[in-house]
């Protein structure tokens, strides 16, 4: 079986696909990742990649969208949540990527397409080639493609599937107690993938006080700066804990001198760092949220305005009792002390970790994909 994985060029979109792509390879299937820009990082996970947009990057998608669709940008900034606006950005991006994606897919001839929920060009590829399709959702936020496909109408017509609808099965990586009751996806345990690294000695050595990881993911620092991290650094002296900044060397260089109880300068996989921590402070991204659940630790989410999934994640985490949330401007030493010291948060985090561990593995999901192909 040949499995084509389709993703936008963002680490937070690619990394959740890596475990199921590995599972497909381990089951003896051929795998190809259709992406571009930073998405080509899949090669570091041992996966072959086809570059469907050599002249584009993740940043250029935003720049070109703002330049080409100022009317839509204005409506988004005004909070327009009308049916027309549903999926506008991802659908227009899908329109731009569709022709190349279909051409590469026709050459490789996949038996099935698995695409992350913000890459609707994957659904188009499956429809154009007449093969099954599976949508891989990335978190709690619903992943319906109807609005995205509506904005891809010209591409759908060009490739002979003008009536294409969002009727494919989908993979749900959210533990049951965090998800709405009416979800009908294929449950799958989100196995954290964050790349590899040589771990420093201090990471595996015993520590005499709680360790708190701090991260803003792979996109927030580039688009919105390091303000959240700077705020945590400023309050660190007031908290009896060791803080570890999970940032790369480029972002570390922006932060200046650090207090004695703050470590930085090394990028570390969250899957290695978080199990050594008492808690994590982060931007609210789905990947970090799931990694914290997998580690069984409380989390403090600091979602910025304008990010649709992060406030949803924050609300779910607080409602389930596995963490706290506030705006980046409101975080202070008291909030972080609460995060570290509240026993109820740790108990609830352990409960949801057990839920996640009981979900079907990526290997089990590949068997469902095999059955879909027949």
N, C-alpha and C positions, 0 to 999 in steps of 0.2 A: 504494500500500500504506500502511495506517495501522499504526504501531508504537507500542504502549503500553509505556512503561518504568515498572516498579514498584520502589520503593526505600524503605527505612526513612529516617527524618529525620536521618541522620548524614552528615557530609561525607565520611568515609572509605568510606561505602557508595555515595553519589551520584557522587563524582568519577570512579571507574573506568568508570561508564556513559556519561559525557559524550562521549568520542571515538567510540563506536559510534553514539550518538544523532546526533552531527554527521555521521557517515558516512551514516546513513540520510537525513538532510536533504539532504546533498550529492548523493545519488543520486535526489533528487526525491520522496522519500516524506514523508508527514505523521507528525509525532512528537508525543506527549504524555507528560509525566512525571506519574505518580500518586504523590504523597508528601504530606508536611506538615512543619510545623516548619522546621528548618534545611534540609530537603530542597528547600524553595522557592528556595534559592540557585541552583537550575538556571536560573532566569530570568536570572541574571547571565551565563550561558553562552549566552543567546539562545534558550532552549528554553521552550515553553509548559508550564505546570504546572496540574494540578487538585489542589486541597487536599482530601484525603479524610478529614482529621481536624482540623478547625479548632480544636477544643477541647483538642487534645493537642500535646505537644512530645516531643522525644527524652528529656528529663529526666523528664517525667511518666510515660512508659512504665515507667521503672525504679521510680519512686516508687510507682506504682499496683501494679506487680507485687509489690514487697516487701510492701506493705500487704495485698494480696489473697491472696497465696500464701505465707504464712510457712513452711508445711511444705516447699514446694519450695525456698525460699531456704535453709532449714536443711540440706536434703539436698545442695544445691549446695555450700554452705560445708563440708560434711563430706566432699566429694569423691566423691559418689555418681555413678558413670558407668554406671548400669544402662540397659537399653533404654528403660525408661519415661522416664528423665530426658533422653534424647537429644532435643535440640531443644525442650525444654519452654518456655523463655522466648520464643523466636521464634514457636513455634506458638501460644502463648496471645496474644501480641501480634497475630498474624495473625487469630485468632478475633475480637479486638476490632475489627480494621480491615476485615474481610471484607465486611460488608453495604454499607458506603459505597463500597468499591472496586468491587464488582460493579455497584452502581447507576450509578456514574459511567461505568464501562466499557460498560454496556448503552446508555447515552445516546450515547457517542462511537463505539461499534462498531469496535473495532480488528480488524485482520486477523491480528495476531500479538502476543503479549505477551513481552517480555524482562524478567526480574526478577532482581535480585541475590539471592544464595543465602540471605540471612536475611530475605527478604520473601516467605514462602510464599503470602501472599494473592494474589500475581501468578499463581501456579500455579492457585489456585482460580478466579480470574477467567477464565483461559484455558479451564479445564474447564467452567465454567458457561456460557460463550459458545460453546463448541465450536470454538475456534480453536487453532492451534499455539502452542507455548510454548518458550522457550529460557531456560535458567538461566545467569546470568552469575556465575561464581565470582569470588572476590576475592583468592585467594592459594593457598597450599600446602594449608591445612587442607581436608579433604574437605567437600563441600557437599551431601551427601545430604539429601533433604527428608523421608525416611520418618518420623523422629521428630517433625518439625514438623507434618506433616499429621495425625499421630495425635492431637496436642493440638488440632487444628482440627476434630475430628470433628463437633461440633454445627453449625458453619458449612458443612461439606461436605454434611451432610444437608439443611440449610435451602435450599441452592442446587442440590440434585438431583444431586450427584456424590459419594455416600457412599463409593464405592470408588476414589476418585481416588488414583493412585499417582505416584511420581516416575519417570516414564519419558521425560522430555523430553531432547533434546540439550542439551549444556552447553558453555559457553565457558571454556577453560582459558588463563589468562594467565601461567602459570609457565614459565620457560625449561626446556628438557628436562632439563638436568643437575641441576636443583634439585627436580624432580618425581619421585614414585615411578613405576616403569616401567609399571605396569598402568593408568595413567590413559587414559581413552578419550574425552576431551572434544575439542571443536573448538579447536585452538590459535589464539591471537590475541595479537599484540604489544600489551602494555599501554602505550599512549601516555600519558605523564604529563599530567594536567590539574590545575592548582592555581589557576585563576583568573588574572587579569592584574594588572599593577601598573606604575607608572612607576618604572623602575629607577634607583637612585642612581648617580652618577658613579663612586663608588669600586668598585662591583661590576664594572664593565667595565674598570677601570684595572689595569695590571700590579701585582702584589704581590711583595714581596721575601721572603716566607716563606710556608709552607704555610697554606692557609685550611681551617678545619674548621667545617662547619655543625652546628648543634645544634637538634634539634626533638623535641617530644613529640606531634606530630600535633594533631588538633583536639579530641580527647575526653579524653585523659589529664590535661591541665592542669585541666580543669573538674571531673573526678571525683576525681582523686587529688592535685591540687596540683602545684607546680613544684619538688618536691624534687630530681628528677633534674637539672634545669637548674641549680639552686643548687649542686649538687655539682660540676658541670662548671665553673661560674664559680669555685668555690673552688680548683680545681686549675689553672686556666688560667695563673696566674702562673708555674707551674713548667714550662710547656711552651712551646718556641719556635715559636709558631704564632699565627695570627689566628683567633679564634673569632667566628662570626656566629650570633646567636640568632635563629632563624626563628620568632619568636613575635609575636603581635599586641600592640598598645599596652596593652590591658587586662592581659595577663599580664606585660608588661614592667614595668608600674607596681608589681608585687609584688616585684620583684627588687632594688630599691635601686641603690646605686652599683656600677658595673662596673669591673673592672681595665682598664688601658690597652689591652690586646690583645684585648678583647671588645667586639664591636659588638652593639647591640640597639636595639629601639624601632621597627623597621620590619618589617612582614610582607612577605615576598618569596616569589614562587612558587618551589617547589623546582626546577621545570624550568628556571628561569633561574639560580638560586643554585648548584645542585650542579655544573654543568659548570665552574664557576670554582673548585671546591674540590678539595683533596687527599683529603678523607675526610668522613664524616658520622657523627655520634653521634645515635642516636634510640631510641625506645621499643620498636621491633620491629614496628610496624604494617606491613601488607602494601603499602600505598600508598607509604610512604617506602622500604621495601625495594626495590620495583620502580623507583622514581625513581632510587635510587642505582645500581642495575644499569644503567639507561638511561644514566646519566652516566659509567659505567665507573669508579667510585671505590670503594675499600674502605669498609666500614661497621662500626660498633660498635653492637651491639644490647644494650639494657638492659631486658629485659622484666620487668614486675612480675608478682607472683604473681596468679593468678586470671584472667589473660587467656589464653584457650585458643589463639589463633592465634600469639601473639608468641613463646612458647617453641618452637613448631614452626618458625617462621621463623628464629629464632636458631640452632636446631640445623642447619637446612639450609644457612644461610650459612656456618657454621663447617665443616661437613662438606665443602662445595664449595671452601672455602679462599678465599672472597671477603671475609671479614671476621672479626670477633671477637665474643664475647658474654660477658657476666658480669652478675651482679645489680647493681642500682643502688647497693647499699651497698658493693660491692667495687671499683667503678671508681676508678682513681687515675691519677696522671700517667704512670706507667710503662706502663699499658695504652694510653693515648692516644698516647704516643711510639711504641709498637709499631705501632699502627694506621697512623700516618703514615709510619713508616720501613721497614716490611717490604715489600720489592720483590715478594715472591711474592704478596702480597695484590693488588697492582696488576696483575700479570700475569694472575692468575685472574679479577679483575674485568673486565679487557678481554676475556677469552675469553667470559665469560657475556654481556657486552654484545653481542658479535657474534652469539651464539646468539639473543638477544632480537631483534636487528635483522633476523634471517632469518625470524622468525615471520610468519605472514600478518597483514596490516594490518586495521584495522577495516573498511575499504572492502571487502576480500575477504570478510570475515565477513558483511557485509550481502548479498552475492550468495548465500551459503548460506542466509540467512534468506529471501530471495526465493524460492529453490528450495523451501524448506519450505512456503511459502504456496502456491506453484504458480501 
